[in-house]
Every structure is written in structure tokens, then in C-alpha cells.
Amino acid sequence: MLDILACPIDKHYPLELLELISAGDTVKEGILLCTKCDRYYPIKDEIPIMLPDELREKDMDIEFLRKWQSKIPEKVIKQGNPWHL
């Protein structure tokens, strides 16, 4: 699926995959990162959540960042778009 995903904001391709929990070839929890605009898109329960900023839920994104703070690169934690810690 990574072969067809692009950032919905700037259409950058390919996105960087950061696996947090995986089973075989399946990513259960993770992040897709656009290296052009520094936007991150959470993967929750095997589903990438790739909504534009205005449709994202800030509280859910912040909770996700806090939950995985020790495994997510500092760049995403401190500078990631649309929100960071």
C-alpha cells in the first residue's frame, strides 16, 4: 500500500514509514511521515489516518504522540505538523 500513498497536502511521494507495532508485513500502529512538509499521519489499528489538517482531531493526535513519545523521532514530537508536543 505504501507504493500508492502520497501526502494529501503537498502530494509528496513516497512517505516514510515508522513502524511502532507490527506483525509480519502488517503495521498495527505507526506513522507515515511526509519528509517535504513534516506532516505525520498516524496508523491506528492497521488504518492510516490521512486526513487534511482541518478534519483531524487535535486531541487524538496529541494523545497518539504522547503514547508513543519514546519511539517516535524527536523531529516529529517537537516539529511535526499539524501539531506537536
N, C-alpha and C positions, 0 to 999 in steps of 0.2 A: 504494500500500500504506500510505502514511503516514496516509491517511484512516481506517484501521481500527485502528491501533496505539495502545495505552494502556499506561501503566506497570503492570506486573504487581503491584507492591507497593501503590500507593495509587490505582490506576485513573485517574490524571490523564491528560487528553487535551486538546489534542494534544501530542505530543512534538516537541521542537526537533531538527532535523536539522543536523548539522555534517558537511559533505562533506569528506573528505580526498583521495580519489581517485575521480573519476567519469569515465564515458564516455557522453556523450549524457545520457539520462534515467536511467541506471543508476549507482547508487552502489556502487563496488567496495570502498572502505574508508571508514569514517566512524563517527559516534557518534550515537545517539539519546539525547537528554537530557530527563529529566523536570524541569521547572522548579519543581515543587512540592516534591519530596524530594531534588533534586540528584543523583539516580542517573543514571549513564550506562550505556548498553548499546552495546558495540562492534558495528560492522558489519564482518565479515570475509568476503572472497570473495563479496560481494553478499548475505550472510546476516546479518540482525540476530540477535544472541545475547541474548535477553531472558529469561534465567533468573532465578529468585529468588536472593537472596544465598546461601543455604545450598547451592545447586547450582552456583554459579560457582567457577571456579578462580582463586584469588588470583594465583598466579604468572603465569598467562596475561594477566590484566587489567593487572597491573603492567608486564609486558613490552610490551603494547599501548600503554599510556600513555607509556612511555619512548621507544618507537619514534616516536610522533607528537607528542612533547612540544612541539616548536616550532610545531606547527599547531593544537594544542588550547588553548582558552581557559584562562587561569591558574586560574579558578574551578574547573574540572573537575580540573586537575592537583593543586591544593592542597586542595580541599574536596569533591571528588566522592565519592559513595557507590557501592558499599560500601567501596572502597579508593581511596587517592590517594597521590601521591608525597610 
